[in-house]
C-alpha cells in the first residue's frame, strides 16, 4: 500500500528533488519490510541477509542523492527538479 501511495506522490508532486528522494526512500523501505516479512514467513536466514543488503543499497542511494542535492544547490542555488537540466535528467 505504501508503494502505491509513494508512486502516486511521485507522479503528482515532482517539483522538488528532496520530495523525490523521500519517495524513493519510502519505496526502498517498503521493499526492505517485504523482504523481512518474507524471511519470517519462510523461516530462512538467507532472507535476513538479503534484506540487510537491500537496506545497505538504500542507504547508499540516500547518501548519493543527498550529495547530488547539495552539490546542485551549491552550483545553481535552487533545488527544483527543472533546475537539474545540467545533470541530464
C-alpha positions in Angstrom: 0.0 0.0 0.0 2.9 2.4 0.8 4.4 1.7 -2.6 1.2 2.7 -4.3 1.0 6.0 -2.3 4.6 6.7 -3.0 4.1 6.2 -6.7 1.1 8.5 -6.7 3.1 11.1 -4.9 5.9 10.6 -7.3 3.6 11.2 -10.3 1.9 14.2 -8.9 4.5 16.2 -6.9 7.8 16.0 -8.6 8.8 19.7 -8.3 11.4 19.4 -5.7 14.3 17.0 -5.7 14.0 16.4 -1.9 10.5 15.1 -2.4 11.7 12.6 -5.0 14.4 11.4 -2.6 11.9 10.9 0.2 9.6 8.9 -2.2 12.5 6.7 -3.3 13.4 6.1 0.4 9.9 5.1 1.2 9.8 2.7 -1.7 13.1 1.1 -0.7 11.9 0.8 2.9 8.8 -1.0 1.7 11.0 -3.4 -0.2 13.1 -4.0 2.9 10.0 -4.6 5.0 8.7 -7.0 2.4 11.9 -9.0 2.4 11.9 -9.1 6.2 8.3 -10.4 6.3 9.1 -12.9 3.6 12.1 -14.2 5.6 10.0 -14.6 8.7 7.3 -16.5 6.8 9.8 -18.9 5.2 12.0 -19.3 8.4 15.1 -18.8 6.3 18.2 -16.8 7.3 19.0 -16.1 3.7 16.1 -13.6 3.6 17.6 -11.7 6.5 20.9 -11.3 4.8 19.2 -10.3 1.6 17.2 -7.7 3.5 20.4 -6.3 5.0 21.9 -6.0 1.6 18.8 -4.1 0.4 19.0 -1.8 3.4 22.7 -1.1 2.6 21.9 -0.2 -1.0 19.1 2.0 0.2 21.5 3.9 2.5 23.9 4.3 -0.4 21.2 5.6 -2.6 20.2 8.1 0.0 23.7 9.3 0.5 24.3 9.7 -3.2 21.0 11.6 -3.6 21.8 14.0 -0.8 25.3 14.6 -2.2 23.8 15.3 -5.6 21.3 17.7 -4.0 23.9 19.6 -2.0 26.3 19.9 -5.0 23.4 21.1 -7.2 22.2 23.6 -4.6 25.7 25.0 -4.4 26.0 25.1 -8.2 22.6 26.6 -9.0 21.2 27.8 -5.7 17.9 26.1 -6.3 16.5 22.6 -5.5 13.8 22.4 -8.2 13.9 19.4 -10.5 13.7 21.6 -13.5 17.0 23.3 -12.4 18.8 20.0 -12.8 18.8 20.1 -16.6 22.6 20.3 -16.5 22.7 16.8 -15.0 20.8 15.3 -17.9 17.5 14.2 -16.3 
